[in-house]
């Protein structure tokens, strides 16, 4: 693979800096950095874009299960009991490869959207391709940030998405049970602000490919392209 190609270096650097490149793929990029100046330069550019935007976010204490997971990986804790049965929507193949939230991806939302008092931190969701890439790498395509009061969502592609003129991307709130609810059309190349409360009980966000004006039926009609679970 030619890592001197700018488009490949930009894609890998975006995934690496946003934290969605994981496991062996992340270790491979780290091993490649010393020998590939184009890739190093791309990583520095993405760090310059993303990292400063996290400075305004208030610190959020990790949940107990996060610490338990870290302890298990380091060998400091015994395995926990078996998890509860997986719900139907978690078993769908479209959820495979969805990453946990990436803190650095909060670049797309300012806590001042609606200026609530007191300000609640936004919930950040990384939406990955529903179908894994052929080379096995997990490539994040969208970041969605939900305001603390749930009244606004900002979506932004990490890399532009090519669409035909007669097609559009539609954002959906997916509950643990029941039908998805449309949150509106989103742009494929710039940040989009959606004003409208995210339904209580939303378990995931999804993006489908629809006709230019959006789904004509109130439900996804085209393929689901990107998905991301809410970890709240």
N, C-alpha and C positions, 0 to 999 in steps of 0.2 A: 504494500500500500504506500502510495507516494504522499508522505506527510508534508511535502513542500508545496502541495497544492493549496492555495489560499482558502478555497471553499471548504475543503476537508478540515484544514486546521481550525477555521472559524467554528465549524460545527462541533468538533471535539472540544475546543476550548470553552464554548458556551455550556456544553453538558458538564464539563469538568468543574468550572467555576460555580455553576448553579447548584452543584451537589447531586445531580441526578445520574451521573456516571459512577457506577458502583462496582464493587467486587474486582474481578480480574481485569475488566475493561479499564477501571480507574487506575489500577496498578500498572497496566501497560502504558497508559498515557504518562504517568509519573516517571516511568523508566525511559520513555522516549524524549522527555523534555530536555535533558542535557545535550542531546545530539541533534536536536532539530530547532534551529533558531526561529523558523517561521511559526512553529507551534508555540514556542516560548513567547514570542511577540503577541500572538493571538491571545494567550492566557493573560498576559499583562493588560491587554486592552479590555478584556472582559472583567478582570478584577477592578480596573479603574472605573468601569461603568457601574458595576453592581455593588461593590463593597461600600462605597461612601453612602449609598442610599439606605443602608441599614442603620446608620448612626442615629437617625431620628426615631427609631422604633424603641419602645420601652422594653426592658428585659422581661422575658416570660419564663417562669420556672418550669423545668421539664416535669412531665407527669411521672408518677412513681414507676409505671411500667417501662418508661424509657430507661431509667436507672437500672431496673431489673434486667433489661435486655443487654445493657452495657456490661453489667456484672457477669451475666451468663457467658458473653463472648470472651471475657477476660478470664473465665474459669473461677470466679469468686463466688458463685452462687449455684445452688442445685437447680436442675430444670424445674420449671413451674408445671402445674397440673395442666392437663389437656384443655385446650380452648373450647369455648362454647360452640355449638353447631353453627356452621357457616350458613348465612341466609342465601336465598336464591340468587340475588343480584350479585353476590360476591363469587358465585360459582360460574358466572358467565365468562366466556373466553375473553371478552373485551376488557376485563379488569386485569388480565395478566400483564405483568411488567409495570404496573402503576407504582410510582415511587411514593415514599412518605413526603410530607411537606418539607420544602426547602426554605430555611429562614432567609437566605440571601435573596430569594425570589420575591421578597416583599417590596422590591423596587417599584412595582406597578401601582402601589396604593399609598396615599398619604393619610394619616389618621385625621387630617383636617377636612375630609370630604364633607361631612355634615356637622363637624365640631360638636359632638355630644359631650355632655358633662356628667360624670367623669369620662375621659377618653378610654375606650376599650381597644386593645390591640387587634389588628386585623388577623383574619385567618387566611393563611396562604396555602394554595393548592397547586400542585404541579400536574398538568394534564399531559400524559404521554401518549404516543401513538397506540391505538387499540391493537394493531397488528405489529408484533416485534419485527425489527429490521432483519434482513437476511444474514447480516454478519453477527447478530446476537447482541449488538450494543443497544442500550436503552437511550433513546434520544428524546429529550423533552421538547415539545413544540409550543406549548402555551403555559403561562403562569396566570392564575386567577387569584385575586385578593378580595376577600369579603370583609367589608367594614365591620367593626366590633358590634354594631347594632343590627347588622344584617340587612341594611337598607341600600347598600350599593355594592356593586361588583365591578372590578376593573380586570379586564383580560388583556394580555399582550403576548404576541408570538415571540419566541426567542429567535426564530428565523422566519422570514416571510413564507407564506404558504401560497402556492400558485393555484388559482381557481379559474375556471371557464367563466365567461361573461354572464352566462345564464345560471350560475350556481352561487350559493351563499353558505356561510357557516352559521349554525344556530346553536346557542348555548342552552343546556337543559339542567334543571335541578332534579336529581334522581333520589326518591325516598327509599328507605329500606323496604317498604312495601307500598304497592300502588304504582300508578302511572307517572312517568316523567312530566315535568311542567316546564314550559318554555320560559327562558329568561331573556329572549330576544336574539336578534342577529348580532354577530360580532365581526370586526374587521380582521382580515387575514394578514395585514402588514403593519398595523399601528395599534396603539393602546385604545381600548374601547371602554367607556364608563357606562354601566347599566344602572339606572336609578329604579329601584323597585325591590321590595323586601324578598330576600331568599326564604322560601317556605321553611317553617319549623319542621324538623325531622328529616331535612335533606342529608343524605348519606354520601352523595357523590355528585360531581359535575361531569357532564359529557358534552361533546361537540359533534354534531351530525352534519352531513352534507345535504343541503336542501335546495329547492328551486330559488330563484333570485329573490322572491318576496318572502321566503320562509316556508315552513311546513304548512300545507293547505288544510291539514286535518287536526292540528293541535297536538300531534304526536310525531315522533321522528319517522320520516318516510324514507330517508336515504341511509347510507351506511354510517355507523358510528365511527368517527375517525380518531377522537382523542378522549381520554377518560382520566379522572383523578378522584380519589377518595378523600372525604373530609375526615381529618384526624382531630376531632375536637373533644 
